[in-house]
Amino acid sequence: MATDFISSDLTPELSRIRDQIRRHAEGFGLDFFEVIFEMVDYDQINSLAALGGFPVRYPHWRFGMEYDQLSKGYTWGLQKIYEMVINTDPSFAYLMKANSLVDQKIVMAHVYGHVDFFKNNYWFSKTNRKMLDTMANHAVRIREFMDQYGQDTVENFIDHCLSIENLIDPFLPFSAPKSRKEVEGAKREPGKLKTDRQYMDRYINPPEFMDEQRKKLEEESRKSTRNPEHPQKDVLAFLLENAPLEDWQADVLAMVRDEAYYFAPQGQTKIMNEGWASYWHSKIMTQKVLKDSEIIDFADHHAGTLTMQPGQINPYKIGIELFRDIEERWDRGKFGKEYDECDDMQTKARWDRKLGLGRQKIFEVRRVCNDITFIDEYLTEEFVDRLKMYTYAFNRRTNQHEIVDRDFRKIKEKLLFQLTNRGQPFIYVTDGNFQNRGELALWHKHQGMDLDMKWARETMNALAHIWKRPVNVETEVEGQKKLMTFAGGEFSEKFL
């Protein structure tokens, strides 16, 4: 990897610490992009956080609202951002000027873990590593549109686009491109009357009649073909191809879609990514960097990061503990048919084949998994018992969260359910000419949880503004199919 790192405004002491931590990270086998650290104050880091970590984004009130929330949280002591790093090549990371020296060490080690994950995890392999430039270009173009069409007009359209930015297919970038068929669906030809005498064909099957019949068949085929042919999960792509958008509107929607796909892997790997970075900052700090006088401060900060409240999932805690568990299991050989079939708990507790495969295994997991496969494959009953993971529910009578279930299968099922599709409902476009009226039809694939009606109405409102015709969504309520329609600014629903 590159050794000539671009210098930033780090102090000489922080530059020395950065170089030291980088060497230790490389020594442990981490492989990362070049990392450029920048010093910022609390106001700057709140501004960066509101913009998704990027110093330049297109102007929109949402970013201002998020900045205001972050600033108030910091002022009132409710939250503090210690670090921030973005997935680009080179990667840019921001350090708070007010952080203590111990915090700066933790953050640097944590950042190198993140950047190793960005570079090597499969689910980040399709992301735009030059997104810093792309974001800046988006900002320039949208400002030009605002100058040309008016700020309110453009910002209102961006509002609608952002309301549906989650209607993408995160797995689409990994799908094999469809090959163009040599013959795109054998074209139907009108029937011809047969004749043994070729010179009679033009009289029996006159060209004018054959052309007319051919046009009728094409029209019938066009009417019978549904667009899309199969339910399509990337709603934004369907809108770009089919909605009656002006050029600038299509450009804006394409930008929002590009940015949604850039951020998608972060939602798919939150537990793994934070767990991996926490694992390595802990390893580097405790084994290589910490001074005796810094141990208590490190322990306090580290413990605060990993605290998990009842009823909540802390990705730092679940991630780091599961990576540690995998490492220990593969070091001791606690996997495979023989171990799984052993029903003696004492034997399993003492199990140690001294394989020493743990480090190799966690690097493999880091490379290929996302949160769902990580949890599905490696979450064990012993792990759940050790971390005291339960399913909780809020009891209105006692005004407290209470344990509902301790069953491992139910705990794992609920955790996977929360992670599936990044916690978003499965929405597909099924017809761009619903009931032959040019209306948009979508289908909610019911997964055991009803749609949030407040969000459903806002989403349908945004879709109707972009599609410029009524929007319909088929869903289920208590096992019965229901059709929701948004037309002319009015929302209606009926059971099917």
C-alpha positions as CSV (number, residue, x, y, z in Angstrom):
1,M,0.0,0.0,0.0
2,A,1.0,3.6,-0.4
3,T,3.5,5.1,2.1
4,D,3.5,8.7,0.9
5,F,0.5,10.0,2.9
6,I,-0.9,13.4,2.2
7,S,-0.2,15.6,5.2
8,S,-3.1,17.4,6.9
9,D,-3.2,19.9,9.7
10,L,-2.4,17.4,12.5
11,T,0.0,18.6,15.1
12,P,3.5,17.0,15.1
13,E,2.5,14.8,18.1
14,L,-0.7,13.6,16.4
15,S,1.2,13.0,13.2
16,R,3.6,10.8,15.1
17,I,0.8,8.9,16.7
18,R,-1.0,8.5,13.4
19,D,2.1,6.9,11.8
20,Q,2.6,4.6,14.8
21,I,-1.0,3.4,14.7
22,R,-0.9,2.9,11.0
23,R,2.2,0.7,11.3
24,H,0.5,-1.4,14.0
25,A,-2.6,-1.7,11.9
26,E,-0.6,-2.9,8.9
27,G,1.3,-5.2,11.2
28,F,-2.0,-6.9,12.2
29,G,-2.8,-7.4,8.5
30,L,-5.2,-4.6,7.9
31,D,-5.3,-3.3,4.3
32,F,-6.7,0.2,3.9
33,F,-6.9,3.1,1.5
34,E,-4.8,6.1,2.2
35,V,-6.3,8.0,5.2
36,I,-6.2,11.7,5.5
37,F,-7.1,13.0,8.9
38,E,-8.4,16.6,9.3
39,M,-8.9,18.5,12.6
40,V,-12.3,20.1,13.1
41,D,-14.2,21.8,15.9
42,Y,-17.6,20.7,17.3
43,D,-19.5,23.0,14.9
44,Q,-17.6,21.8,11.9
45,I,-18.1,18.1,12.7
46,N,-21.8,18.7,13.3
47,S,-22.0,20.3,9.9
48,L,-20.1,17.4,8.3
49,A,-22.4,14.9,10.0
50,A,-25.5,16.7,8.8
51,L,-24.1,16.4,5.2
52,G,-23.4,12.7,5.6
53,G,-19.7,13.2,6.2
54,F,-19.1,15.2,3.0
55,P,-17.9,18.8,3.1
56,V,-20.0,19.8,0.1
57,R,-23.6,18.7,-0.7
58,Y,-26.5,20.3,-2.6
59,P,-28.5,22.9,-0.7
60,H,-31.6,21.5,1.1
61,W,-33.4,22.3,4.3
62,R,-33.1,18.7,5.5
63,F,-29.3,19.1,6.0
64,G,-30.0,22.3,8.0
65,M,-32.5,20.6,10.2
66,E,-30.1,17.7,11.0
67,Y,-27.3,20.2,11.8
68,D,-29.7,22.0,14.2
69,Q,-30.5,18.8,15.9
70,L,-26.9,17.7,16.2
71,S,-25.8,21.2,17.5
72,K,-28.6,21.2,20.2
73,G,-27.7,17.6,21.2
74,Y,-24.0,18.7,21.7
75,T,-24.9,21.9,23.5
76,W,-27.2,20.1,25.9
77,G,-24.7,17.3,26.5
78,L,-26.9,14.6,25.0
79,Q,-24.5,13.5,22.3
80,K,-21.0,14.0,21.0
81,I,-19.4,12.9,17.7
82,Y,-15.9,11.6,18.3
83,E,-15.0,10.6,14.8
84,M,-16.2,10.5,11.3
85,V,-14.8,8.8,8.2
86,I,-16.1,8.5,4.6
87,N,-15.8,5.6,2.2
88,T,-13.6,7.2,-0.6
89,D,-10.1,6.6,-2.0
90,P,-8.3,8.3,-0.3
91,S,-10.5,8.2,2.8
92,F,-11.0,11.3,4.8
93,A,-11.5,11.2,8.5
94,Y,-12.2,14.0,10.9
95,L,-10.9,14.4,14.5
96,M,-12.4,16.7,17.1
97,K,-9.9,19.3,18.3
98,A,-11.4,19.1,21.8
99,N,-10.8,15.3,22.1
100,S,-8.2,14.1,24.7
101,L,-5.1,12.5,23.4
102,V,-6.4,9.0,24.4
103,D,-9.6,9.7,22.4
104,Q,-7.6,10.7,19.4
105,K,-5.6,7.4,19.6
106,I,-8.9,5.4,19.8
107,V,-10.4,7.3,16.9
108,M,-7.4,6.8,14.6
109,A,-7.3,3.1,15.4
110,H,-11.0,2.9,14.9
111,V,-10.8,4.7,11.6
112,Y,-8.2,2.3,10.2
113,G,-10.5,-0.5,11.0
114,H,-13.4,1.2,9.1
115,V,-11.3,1.9,6.1
116,D,-10.0,-1.7,5.9
117,F,-13.6,-2.7,6.0
118,F,-14.6,-0.2,3.2
119,K,-11.8,-1.5,1.0
120,N,-12.2,-5.2,1.4
121,N,-15.8,-6.0,2.2
122,Y,-17.7,-7.3,-0.8
123,W,-20.8,-5.2,-0.2
124,F,-18.7,-2.0,-0.6
125,S,-17.0,-3.3,-3.8
126,K,-19.5,-1.6,-6.1
127,T,-19.5,1.9,-4.4
128,N,-18.1,5.0,-6.1
129,R,-14.7,5.6,-4.4
130,K,-14.7,9.1,-5.9
131,M,-17.9,10.1,-4.3
132,L,-16.4,13.3,-2.9
133,D,-16.1,14.7,-6.4
134,T,-19.5,13.3,-7.4
135,M,-21.2,15.0,-4.5
136,A,-19.5,18.3,-5.4
137,N,-20.7,18.0,-9.0
138,H,-24.2,17.3,-7.8
139,A,-24.1,20.4,-5.7
140,V,-23.0,22.5,-8.6
141,R,-25.7,21.2,-11.0
142,I,-28.5,21.6,-8.5
143,R,-27.5,25.2,-7.7
144,E,-27.6,25.8,-11.5
145,F,-31.1,24.3,-11.6
146,M,-32.2,26.6,-8.7
147,D,-30.8,29.6,-10.5
148,Q,-32.7,28.6,-13.7
149,Y,-36.0,27.3,-12.4
150,G,-36.2,28.9,-8.9
151,Q,-35.1,27.6,-5.5
152,D,-38.6,26.7,-4.3
153,T,-39.4,24.7,-7.4
154,V,-36.2,22.7,-7.3
155,E,-36.2,22.2,-3.5
156,N,-39.8,21.0,-3.6
157,F,-39.0,18.4,-6.2
158,I,-36.0,17.3,-4.1
159,D,-38.4,16.9,-1.2
160,H,-40.4,14.4,-3.2
161,C,-37.2,12.5,-4.3
162,L,-35.9,12.3,-0.8
163,S,-39.2,10.9,0.4
164,I,-38.7,7.8,-1.8
165,E,-34.9,7.5,-1.8
166,N,-35.2,4.2,0.1
167,L,-37.1,2.6,-2.8
168,I,-34.1,1.1,-4.4
169,D,-32.7,-2.5,-4.7
170,P,-29.5,-2.7,-2.7
171,F,-28.6,-6.1,-4.4
172,L,-29.0,-4.6,-7.9
173,P,-25.3,-3.6,-8.3
174,F,-24.4,-7.3,-7.7
175,S,-26.8,-8.7,-10.3
176,A,-25.4,-10.0,-13.5
177,P,-26.4,-7.7,-16.4
178,K,-29.1,-9.2,-18.6
179,S,-27.8,-10.5,-21.8
180,R,-29.4,-9.2,-24.9
181,K,-31.3,-12.0,-26.6
182,E,-30.4,-12.7,-30.2
183,V,-34.1,-12.6,-30.9
184,E,-36.0,-10.5,-28.4
185,G,-39.1,-12.6,-28.1
186,A,-39.8,-14.1,-31.5
187,K,-41.9,-11.6,-33.3
188,R,-45.3,-12.7,-34.2
189,E,-46.1,-12.6,-37.9
190,P,-49.6,-12.4,-39.3
191,G,-50.9,-15.7,-40.8
192,K,-50.5,-16.1,-44.5
193,L,-52.7,-18.1,-46.9
194,K,-50.5,-20.9,-48.4
195,T,-50.0,-21.3,-52.1
196,D,-47.8,-23.7,-54.1
197,R,-47.3,-21.0,-56.7
198,Q,-45.0,-18.3,-55.6
199,Y,-46.2,-15.8,-58.2
200,M,-49.7,-15.9,-56.7
201,D,-48.5,-15.0,-53.2
202,R,-48.7,-11.2,-53.8
203,Y,-52.3,-11.6,-55.0
204,I,-53.4,-14.0,-52.2
205,N,-51.5,-12.1,-49.5
206,P,-51.4,-8.5,-50.7
207,P,-48.6,-6.4,-49.0
208,E,-51.1,-3.7,-47.8
209,F,-53.2,-6.3,-46.0
210,M,-50.2,-8.0,-44.5
211,D,-48.8,-4.6,-43.2
212,E,-52.2,-3.8,-41.6
213,Q,-52.3,-7.2,-39.9
214,R,-48.8,-6.8,-38.7
215,K,-49.6,-3.4,-37.1
216,K,-52.6,-4.9,-35.4
217,L,-50.5,-7.7,-33.9
218,E,-47.9,-5.2,-32.7
219,E,-50.6,-3.1,-31.1
220,E,-52.1,-6.2,-29.3
221,S,-48.6,-7.2,-28.2
222,R,-47.9,-3.7,-26.8
223,K,-51.2,-3.7,-24.9
224,S,-50.7,-7.2,-23.5
225,T,-47.1,-6.6,-22.3
226,R,-47.0,-5.2,-18.7
227,N,-44.4,-2.6,-17.9
228,P,-42.4,-3.8,-16.0
229,E,-42.6,-7.4,-17.1
230,H,-41.8,-8.6,-13.6
231,P,-42.2,-6.8,-10.2
232,Q,-39.3,-4.3,-10.0
233,K,-37.8,-3.4,-6.7
234,D,-35.7,-0.4,-7.9
235,V,-38.7,2.0,-8.1
236,L,-36.4,5.0,-8.7
237,A,-35.0,3.4,-11.9
238,F,-38.5,2.7,-13.1
239,L,-39.5,6.3,-12.6
240,L,-36.4,7.5,-14.4
241,E,-37.3,5.4,-17.4
242,N,-41.0,5.9,-17.4
243,A,-42.2,9.0,-15.5
244,P,-43.0,12.2,-17.5
245,L,-40.1,14.1,-16.1
246,E,-38.4,17.3,-17.4
247,D,-34.7,16.9,-18.1
248,W,-33.7,18.7,-15.0
249,Q,-36.1,16.7,-12.9
250,A,-34.7,13.4,-14.3
251,D,-31.2,14.7,-13.5
252,V,-32.1,15.5,-9.9
253,L,-33.8,12.1,-9.4
254,A,-30.8,10.3,-10.9
255,M,-28.5,12.2,-8.4
256,V,-30.6,11.2,-5.4
257,R,-30.6,7.6,-6.7
258,D,-26.8,7.6,-7.1
259,E,-26.4,8.8,-3.5
260,A,-28.9,6.3,-2.2
261,Y,-26.9,3.5,-3.7
262,Y,-23.7,4.9,-2.3
263,F,-25.0,4.9,1.2
264,A,-26.8,1.5,1.0
265,P,-23.9,-0.7,2.0
266,Q,-23.5,1.2,5.2
267,G,-27.0,0.3,6.2
268,Q,-26.4,-3.3,5.2
269,T,-23.2,-3.7,7.3
270,K,-23.7,-1.4,10.3
271,I,-23.1,-4.2,12.9
272,M,-20.2,-5.7,11.1
273,N,-18.5,-2.4,10.2
274,E,-18.7,-0.9,13.7
275,G,-17.8,-4.2,15.3
276,W,-14.7,-4.6,13.1
277,A,-13.5,-1.1,13.8
278,S,-14.1,-1.5,17.5
279,Y,-12.3,-4.9,17.5
280,W,-9.2,-3.3,16.0
281,H,-9.2,-0.1,18.0
282,S,-9.4,-2.3,21.1
283,K,-6.6,-4.7,19.9
284,I,-4.3,-1.9,18.8
285,M,-4.8,0.2,21.9
286,T,-4.5,-2.5,24.5
287,Q,-1.6,-4.4,22.9
288,K,0.4,-1.7,21.2
289,V,-0.4,2.0,21.9
290,L,-1.7,2.6,25.4
291,K,0.4,4.0,28.2
292,D,-0.2,2.8,31.8
293,S,-1.5,6.3,32.6
294,E,-4.1,6.1,29.9
295,I,-5.7,2.7,30.7
296,I,-8.5,4.1,32.9
297,D,-9.5,6.8,30.4
298,F,-9.5,4.2,27.6
299,A,-11.6,1.7,29.6
300,D,-14.1,4.4,30.4
301,H,-14.5,5.5,26.8
302,H,-14.6,2.0,25.4
303,A,-17.2,0.8,27.9
304,G,-19.4,3.8,27.2
305,T,-19.2,2.9,23.5
306,L,-20.3,-0.7,24.0
307,T,-23.1,-0.1,26.5
308,M,-26.3,-1.7,25.4
309,Q,-29.6,-0.6,26.8
310,P,-32.6,-3.1,27.2
311,G,-34.7,-3.3,24.1
312,Q,-32.0,-1.7,21.9
313,I,-29.3,-3.1,19.6
314,N,-25.8,-1.5,20.0
315,P,-24.0,-2.4,16.7
316,Y,-20.6,-1.7,18.4
317,K,-21.3,-4.3,21.1
318,I,-22.9,-7.0,19.1
319,G,-20.3,-6.6,16.3
320,I,-17.2,-6.7,18.4
321,E,-18.4,-9.5,20.6
322,L,-19.4,-11.7,17.7
323,F,-16.1,-11.2,15.9
324,R,-14.3,-12.2,19.2
325,D,-16.6,-15.2,19.5
326,I,-15.8,-16.3,16.0
327,E,-12.1,-15.9,16.5
328,E,-12.2,-18.0,19.7
329,R,-14.4,-20.7,18.2
330,W,-12.1,-21.1,15.2
331,D,-9.0,-21.0,17.3
332,R,-10.4,-23.9,19.5
333,G,-12.1,-25.8,16.7
334,K,-15.6,-25.2,18.2
335,F,-17.4,-25.7,14.9
336,G,-18.3,-28.4,12.5
337,K,-20.4,-31.6,12.6
338,E,-18.7,-33.2,15.6
339,Y,-19.0,-30.1,17.8
340,D,-22.5,-29.3,16.8
341,E,-23.7,-32.9,17.6
342,C,-22.0,-32.9,21.0
343,D,-24.8,-32.6,23.6
344,D,-22.5,-32.6,26.7
345,M,-22.3,-28.9,27.8
346,Q,-19.2,-29.5,29.9
347,T,-17.4,-31.2,27.0
348,K,-18.3,-28.3,24.7
349,A,-17.1,-25.8,27.3
350,R,-13.7,-27.5,27.5
351,W,-13.5,-28.1,23.8
352,D,-10.1,-27.0,22.3
353,R,-8.6,-28.6,19.2
354,K,-5.9,-25.8,19.2
355,L,-6.4,-25.1,15.5
356,G,-5.5,-21.4,15.7
357,L,-7.7,-20.5,12.7
358,G,-9.5,-17.6,14.4
359,R,-7.6,-14.6,12.9
360,Q,-7.9,-16.1,9.4
361,K,-11.6,-16.7,9.9
362,I,-12.5,-13.2,11.0
363,F,-10.7,-11.7,8.0
364,E,-12.7,-14.1,5.8
365,V,-16.0,-13.1,7.5
366,R,-15.1,-9.4,7.1
367,R,-14.6,-9.9,3.4
368,V,-17.8,-11.8,2.4
369,C,-20.6,-11.1,4.9
370,N,-23.2,-8.4,5.5
371,D,-25.1,-8.0,8.7
372,I,-27.8,-10.6,7.8
373,T,-25.4,-13.3,6.8
374,F,-23.1,-12.4,9.7
375,I,-25.9,-12.9,12.2
376,D,-27.6,-15.8,10.4
377,E,-24.4,-17.8,10.1
378,Y,-22.5,-17.0,13.3
379,L,-25.0,-16.1,16.0
380,T,-25.1,-19.1,18.4
381,E,-27.2,-20.0,21.4
382,E,-24.2,-19.9,23.6
383,F,-23.4,-16.4,22.4
384,V,-27.0,-15.2,23.1
385,D,-26.9,-16.7,26.6
386,R,-23.6,-15.1,27.4
387,L,-24.6,-11.6,26.3
388,K,-28.1,-12.0,27.9
389,M,-29.9,-11.1,24.7
390,Y,-33.6,-11.3,25.1
391,T,-36.7,-10.0,23.2
392,Y,-38.3,-7.0,24.9
393,A,-41.6,-5.2,24.8
394,F,-42.8,-2.0,26.4
395,N,-45.3,-2.6,29.3
396,R,-47.6,0.4,29.4
397,R,-48.9,-0.7,32.9
398,T,-45.4,-0.6,34.5
399,N,-44.1,2.0,32.0
400,Q,-41.0,-0.1,31.5
401,H,-39.4,-2.4,28.9
402,E,-39.8,-6.0,30.1
403,I,-38.3,-9.4,28.9
404,V,-40.8,-11.2,26.6
405,D,-38.9,-14.2,25.5
406,R,-35.5,-15.9,26.1
407,D,-35.9,-18.4,23.3
408,F,-32.8,-18.3,21.0
409,R,-34.6,-19.0,17.8
410,K,-37.1,-16.2,18.4
411,I,-34.3,-13.8,19.4
412,K,-32.4,-14.6,16.2
413,E,-35.5,-14.4,14.1
414,K,-36.4,-11.0,15.5
415,L,-32.9,-9.6,15.0
416,L,-32.8,-10.9,11.4
417,F,-36.2,-9.4,10.8
418,Q,-35.0,-6.0,11.9
419,L,-32.0,-6.2,9.6
420,T,-33.8,-7.5,6.5
421,N,-34.0,-4.9,3.8
422,R,-32.4,-2.4,6.3
423,G,-35.7,-2.4,8.2
424,Q,-37.6,-1.0,5.3
425,P,-40.8,-2.6,3.7
426,F,-40.4,-4.5,0.5
427,I,-42.0,-2.3,-2.2
428,Y,-42.2,-3.3,-5.9
429,V,-43.5,-1.6,-9.0
430,T,-45.9,-4.0,-10.7
431,D,-47.6,-1.9,-13.4
432,G,-47.0,1.5,-15.0
433,N,-50.4,1.4,-16.7
434,F,-52.7,0.2,-14.0
435,Q,-56.2,-0.7,-15.2
436,N,-55.1,0.8,-18.6
437,R,-55.4,4.3,-17.1
438,G,-51.7,5.3,-16.9
439,E,-51.7,4.9,-13.1
440,L,-48.8,3.6,-11.2
441,A,-49.3,0.3,-9.2
442,L,-47.0,-0.9,-6.5
443,W,-47.0,-4.0,-4.3
444,H,-46.1,-4.3,-0.7
445,K,-44.6,-7.7,0.0
446,H,-46.0,-8.4,3.4
447,Q,-43.4,-9.8,5.9
448,G,-45.6,-10.0,9.0
449,M,-45.7,-6.2,9.7
450,D,-48.2,-3.8,8.3
451,L,-47.2,-0.6,6.6
452,D,-46.9,2.6,8.7
453,M,-49.8,4.5,7.3
454,K,-48.3,7.9,8.0
455,W,-45.2,7.1,6.0
456,A,-47.2,5.3,3.4
457,R,-49.3,8.3,2.6
458,E,-46.3,10.6,2.4
459,T,-44.5,8.2,0.1
460,M,-47.5,7.9,-2.2
461,N,-47.9,11.6,-2.2
462,A,-44.3,12.0,-3.4
463,L,-44.7,9.3,-6.0
464,A,-47.9,10.9,-7.3
465,H,-46.1,14.3,-7.8
466,I,-43.3,12.5,-9.7
467,W,-45.6,10.2,-11.7
468,K,-48.2,13.0,-12.3
469,R,-51.0,10.5,-12.2
470,P,-52.7,8.4,-9.4
471,V,-50.6,5.9,-7.4
472,N,-51.9,2.6,-6.1
473,V,-50.3,0.3,-3.5
474,E,-51.5,-3.2,-2.8
475,T,-50.8,-4.4,0.7
476,E,-52.3,-6.6,3.5
477,V,-54.0,-5.7,6.7
478,E,-54.7,-8.5,9.2
479,G,-54.3,-11.0,6.4
480,Q,-56.7,-9.3,4.0
481,K,-55.6,-7.6,0.8
482,K,-56.1,-3.9,0.6
483,L,-55.6,-1.4,-2.2
484,M,-54.6,2.1,-1.2
485,T,-54.9,4.9,-3.8
486,F,-53.6,8.5,-3.9
487,A,-55.3,10.6,-6.5
488,G,-55.9,14.3,-6.8
489,G,-54.4,15.0,-3.4
490,E,-56.8,12.6,-1.7
491,F,-56.0,9.2,-0.1
492,S,-58.5,6.3,-0.2
493,E,-58.4,2.6,0.5
494,K,-60.5,-0.4,0.0
495,F,-60.3,-4.1,0.7
496,L,-59.9,-6.4,-2.3
